[in-house]
Amino acid sequence: MRPSDSTDWPANLYTMVSAPAPTMRYVKIDQTELRQIMELYEGVMSHACHGLFFKEGSVIGTDMAEEALKDRPKFFERAAAILKDRGWVEEMTFTDSEVVVRGSIEVAPGDIPTCHRLRGILREFYERFKGGRVKCTEEMCASTGHPECRFRIEEM
């Protein structure tokens, strides 16, 4: 006899009880650890891992964009504050077609741009704000000796 057929079992034995929603928790990764992770992946996958970092940024940026959209007229101001609060940047300015960043957490001396996750976050921000596809290209990077990182935003 199955327990559900028995009158000795409580009626609510198989009733699903929803658990309370967990509180949002964050982890902190410092700039050196972030760079070591990048070097680990580059050692295995070469530059192919940069696309993965970009996609990570898109995932990370989803909830941040939704938070910034709660006050659409101040979207970019809120987005900048969120990125600063979470330690991704020290300063940033948004325009319709460009983002200028100082103090990206992903900056590390090298010969190519390194702000792949940030590029993914920014693309996610613009796509959610504009409601369509955009391309985000890092045209200048502090990793290559420039004073700031510059990202070009193009609607597709």
C-alpha positions as CSV (number, residue, x, y, z in Angstrom):
1,M,0.0,0.0,0.0
2,R,1.3,3.4,-0.9
3,P,1.4,6.0,1.9
4,S,-1.1,8.2,0.0
5,D,-3.6,5.4,0.1
6,S,-3.3,5.0,3.9
7,T,-5.5,6.9,6.3
8,D,-2.7,6.8,8.9
9,W,-0.6,9.3,6.9
10,P,-1.2,13.0,7.4
11,A,-3.1,14.5,4.4
12,N,-0.4,17.2,3.9
13,L,2.6,14.9,3.8
14,Y,3.2,15.6,0.1
15,T,2.1,19.2,0.1
16,M,4.8,21.5,-1.2
17,V,5.7,24.3,1.1
18,S,7.6,27.1,-0.5
19,A,10.8,28.1,1.1
20,P,11.4,31.8,1.8
21,A,13.3,33.6,-0.9
22,P,17.0,33.7,0.0
23,T,18.5,37.1,0.6
24,M,20.8,38.4,-2.1
25,R,24.4,37.7,-1.3
26,Y,27.5,38.9,-3.1
27,V,31.1,37.7,-3.3
28,K,34.1,39.9,-3.6
29,I,36.9,39.1,-6.0
30,D,39.8,41.5,-6.0
31,Q,41.6,42.8,-9.2
32,T,44.5,40.4,-8.8
33,E,42.2,37.4,-8.5
34,L,40.2,38.5,-11.5
35,R,43.4,38.8,-13.5
36,Q,44.6,35.3,-12.3
37,I,41.3,33.8,-13.4
38,M,41.7,35.4,-16.8
39,E,45.2,34.1,-17.2
40,L,44.0,30.6,-16.2
41,Y,41.4,30.6,-18.9
42,E,43.7,32.1,-21.5
43,G,46.3,29.4,-20.7
44,V,43.7,26.7,-21.6
45,M,41.6,28.4,-24.2
46,S,43.8,31.3,-25.5
47,H,41.8,34.3,-26.6
48,A,38.7,32.2,-27.2
49,C,37.8,32.7,-23.5
50,H,37.2,36.4,-24.1
51,G,33.8,35.6,-25.5
52,L,33.0,33.6,-22.4
53,F,34.0,36.6,-20.2
54,F,31.8,38.8,-22.4
55,K,28.8,36.4,-21.9
56,E,29.5,36.4,-18.2
57,G,29.2,40.2,-18.3
58,S,25.8,39.9,-20.0
59,V,24.5,37.6,-17.3
60,I,25.9,39.8,-14.5
61,G,24.4,42.9,-16.2
62,T,20.9,41.6,-16.5
63,D,19.8,42.3,-12.9
64,M,21.8,45.5,-12.7
65,A,20.0,46.8,-15.9
66,E,16.6,45.8,-14.5
67,E,17.4,47.7,-11.3
68,A,18.5,50.8,-13.2
69,L,15.3,50.7,-15.3
70,K,13.2,51.2,-12.3
71,D,13.8,54.9,-12.8
72,R,14.0,55.1,-16.6
73,P,14.7,58.9,-16.8
74,K,17.8,58.4,-14.6
75,F,18.8,55.0,-16.1
76,F,22.4,55.8,-17.0
77,E,22.9,57.7,-13.7
78,R,21.6,54.7,-11.8
79,A,23.6,52.3,-13.9
80,A,26.8,54.2,-13.2
81,A,26.1,54.2,-9.5
82,I,25.4,50.5,-9.5
83,L,28.7,49.7,-11.3
84,K,30.6,52.0,-9.0
85,D,28.9,50.5,-5.9
86,R,29.8,47.0,-7.0
87,G,33.4,47.9,-7.7
88,W,33.4,47.4,-11.5
89,V,34.5,51.1,-12.2
90,E,35.7,54.1,-10.4
91,E,34.2,56.7,-12.8
92,M,32.1,56.5,-15.9
93,T,30.0,58.6,-18.3
94,F,27.3,57.4,-20.7
95,T,26.2,59.0,-24.0
96,D,23.9,57.6,-26.6
97,S,26.8,56.0,-28.5
98,E,29.7,55.9,-26.1
99,V,30.8,54.9,-22.6
100,V,33.9,56.3,-21.0
101,V,35.3,54.5,-18.0
102,R,38.1,55.2,-15.6
103,G,39.3,52.6,-13.2
104,S,37.8,49.4,-14.6
105,I,38.4,46.4,-12.3
106,E,39.5,44.4,-15.4
107,V,42.4,46.6,-16.4
108,A,45.8,44.9,-16.4
109,P,48.8,45.9,-18.5
110,G,48.9,44.2,-21.9
111,D,48.7,44.6,-25.6
112,I,45.0,44.1,-26.1
113,P,41.8,45.4,-24.4
114,T,40.9,43.4,-21.4
115,C,37.5,44.7,-20.2
116,H,35.4,41.8,-21.6
117,R,33.0,41.4,-18.7
118,L,32.4,45.1,-18.5
119,R,31.7,45.2,-22.3
120,G,29.1,42.5,-21.8
121,I,27.5,44.4,-18.9
122,L,27.4,47.6,-21.0
123,R,25.8,45.8,-23.9
124,E,23.2,44.4,-21.7
125,F,22.4,47.8,-20.2
126,Y,22.0,49.4,-23.7
127,E,19.9,46.5,-25.1
128,R,17.5,46.7,-22.2
129,F,17.3,50.5,-22.3
130,K,16.9,50.7,-26.1
131,G,14.8,47.6,-26.4
132,G,16.8,46.2,-29.3
133,R,20.2,44.7,-30.2
134,V,23.4,46.7,-29.9
135,K,27.0,46.0,-30.6
136,C,29.5,47.2,-27.9
137,T,33.1,47.5,-28.9
138,E,36.0,48.5,-26.6
139,E,37.9,50.9,-28.8
140,M,40.4,52.1,-26.2
141,C,41.5,50.3,-23.1
142,A,43.6,51.5,-20.1
143,S,45.3,48.0,-20.3
144,T,47.0,49.2,-23.5
145,G,48.3,52.4,-22.0
146,H,45.3,54.7,-22.6
147,P,44.1,57.0,-19.8
148,E,40.6,55.5,-19.9
149,C,38.6,52.8,-21.5
150,R,36.1,53.8,-24.3
151,F,33.3,51.6,-25.5
152,R,31.4,52.4,-28.8
153,I,27.7,51.5,-28.8
154,E,26.0,50.8,-32.2
155,E,22.5,49.8,-32.8
156,M,22.1,46.7,-35.0
